[in-house]
Structure formats: structure tokens, C-alpha cells
């Protein structure tokens, strides 16, 4: 015969996993993440189909031909020479002029003598195009000022492109290709997901407690189940929903990466070797551990808040500091990518309220084992202790109605026997 706790866990789990919203979110979210990454780049590459006309007013006479020669290389912009002032083209409503480039002097001597005018915001690609053309001509003029025969050709031939290969030594002395970029991306994704899941599923626990309390269903339930079992069953059941979603996402992403690897060109073999040398198993294992500990820590607090209030709008004063703390942890984690061994990253990866988020950024950068063990120990010790005190608040608050309690009053509930 199943225990009362297991029955509550099963009820909370099946109630949420069977919803259509859970299935849609679980199976569509990986594709939404992929769309968020690739669609903006695709949209940026799509041409508008409309050619914008740019007038070049060049008082020196040596820059305008550079832009007119580019008309065969670009479809988005057409450059033509102009003799009037920039204000003349602005006042002429018949002209379909998008922007006016005015150059009044030699840019090598007066770099501020060039201005790009437009009634609309100057697009980044147009600004970059103008800067690139003018910079190249200024470099040529600078080299010519040295009056050294063939200097421009010498400088051009002396330019090289070099990227250092990063290699990681294993404990057995073997060598594997490594990449700080992959470690940073892995840590950032883990940090954001664990922050999102703790906040999302913790708030789900609080919302479930409030719904049961306002509907008075909890009064019937506590007549046959201890308040602690009721709270623990809700926390565990909803936490298993989160773990289920994480596992399904991991399987789907793994399938997508494996399928994408079949179509990768030979030039990506170096990246494939780097990915194979990266210890994703360790990252995934610690992700589950820190999700479980962080979720238990915060979900117990959310459950206590839900039991103490009588309406969702009463949770604002309690939710604000928790949300600020999680946002702080996320920012520390993300900005620790540049220096994962800094003092701030180290201490925040040990403090239980920030360690689930911050440590996930540090783990891909080879954190010492003692730090990981100490962090996990402190996290679960704090989670168990906080669950104990939250259960006392839950026991009293679940049957309290009326005005929302003051934090000092909730502290008194902990001492009740």
C-alpha cells in the first residue's frame, strides 16, 4: 500500500505532466531556443529589396569615386556625386535621397570633416560600409606619405591571420583540444536554464498552495495528512515534473546535435574534436544536483509564502527579495565567465542561495573537486534546514485566513509547537 506522501507526489506529478501546456512547452521549447539563436541572424541577412540612394558631397574630389565604383557590388545602396549643400537635398521633397555623405576636407588631416546625414536612423550596415571605405583610403594615403616605394604592397603581404590552438592536459598525460568559447556557452546556458527552472517551478509550488488554500481543499486534506507530508509531496511532485522536462529536453537536443553533425562539412572536424573532449557528462550530472538542491531550497520558501498569504497579490512583498537574489546570482554567474576563479564567483558558488546558479558557470572551467563537494554539502544542508523551518510556517499558515501576516509574525510561527 502506497504511503500518503507517495500518493501526494503522484497526484502532483500526474496532474501537471498530463496537461497539454506541459507537452507543448516541453517539445516546442528546444525549437524555440534554436529559433531565438538563428532567426535574428537570418533576418539580418535578408535584404529589403529596396535600393536606397546616397548622395556624396566631396569637396576634396578623391573620396566620391570610391563610392561610385561600389554601385556594382551592392544592391542595397546606390551612391552618386552631389555638388549642393546637405541642406539643399534635405529641403528637396522630389528627391528620393535616403542619406547625404558630406566630406569637406582631407580626412587624414581632419578626421572630423566627414558627416553622414539622414532624416532616419542610419543603419549599421551603411555606417560600417562608409567607415570601411574611408578607412581604407586613409590607410593608403598614410602609407603614401612615407614616400617609400612599394610600401603598400609590403604592408599588405605582411598581414597574417593566426589563431592559437588551446590544448588541455588530462590527468593521464593525454592531450585534448579545448575551447573557452564552448565552456562559456555551456556555462551560460546552464546558468540561465537553472535560474529559469528554479524560479518557474518554485512559483508553481507557491501558486498550487495558494489555490488549495483559497478553495478550502486543504482543510479536508490536513484532516488525513500531516501538513509536512502535504508540503513535501507538493515540492517533490512538482520538482519531478521539472526533472522530466529537463531530461526530455536533453534527449531532444542530443538528437538534434547528432542529426546536425551528419551534415557538417569537413572544416568543422576541429570543433567536433573539441566537443568530444568536453566533459558534458559532468556538467549534466552537476546540473541535476544543483537543480535539485536549489529547487528544494527555494521551493520550501515559496511553499511557506503560499501558505502564509490568502491571495496571489499578497505575495509581492515576499517575492521581491527572492527574485532580486536570483537575478543577482544569474548576473554574477554570467559575468564570471571571464574570470571564473574570482573572489566573487568563488564565494557566490559556495553560498547556498546563489551557488546553484553561479557554480553552473564555473563547472565547465574545471573547478577543484573540494569546492564542488563543499558547495553541494552547504547547499543541501541549507535546503534541509530551510525546509524544516518552512514546514513550521506552512503548518500554521495553511489554516490562517484574513490579513496577510507580517514577516515578524511568520518568524513567531517557527517557535510554535
Secondary structure, DSSP 8 states (H G I E B T S, - for coil): ---HHHHHHHHHHHHHHTSHHHHHHHHHHHHHHHHHHHHHHHHHHS--S--EEEEEEESSSSSHHHHHGGGGT-SSEEEEE--S-HHHHHH-SSS-EEEEEEE-S-TTT-GGGEEEE-SS---HHHHHHHHHHHHHHHHHHHHHTTT-TTHHHHHHHH--------EEE-TTS-EEE--HHHHHHHHHHHHHHHHHHHHHHHHHHHHHHHHHHHTTHHHHHTTTS-HHHHHHHHHHHHHHHHHHHHHHHHHHHHHHHHHHHTT--GGGHHHHHHHHHS-HHHHHHHHHHHHHHHHHHHHHHHHHHHHH-SSGGGGHHHHHHHHHHHHHHHHHHHHTTS-TTSHHHHHHTTSHHHHHHHHHHHGGGT--HHHHHHHHHHHHHHHHHHHHHHHHHHHHHTT--SS---HHHHHHHHT--
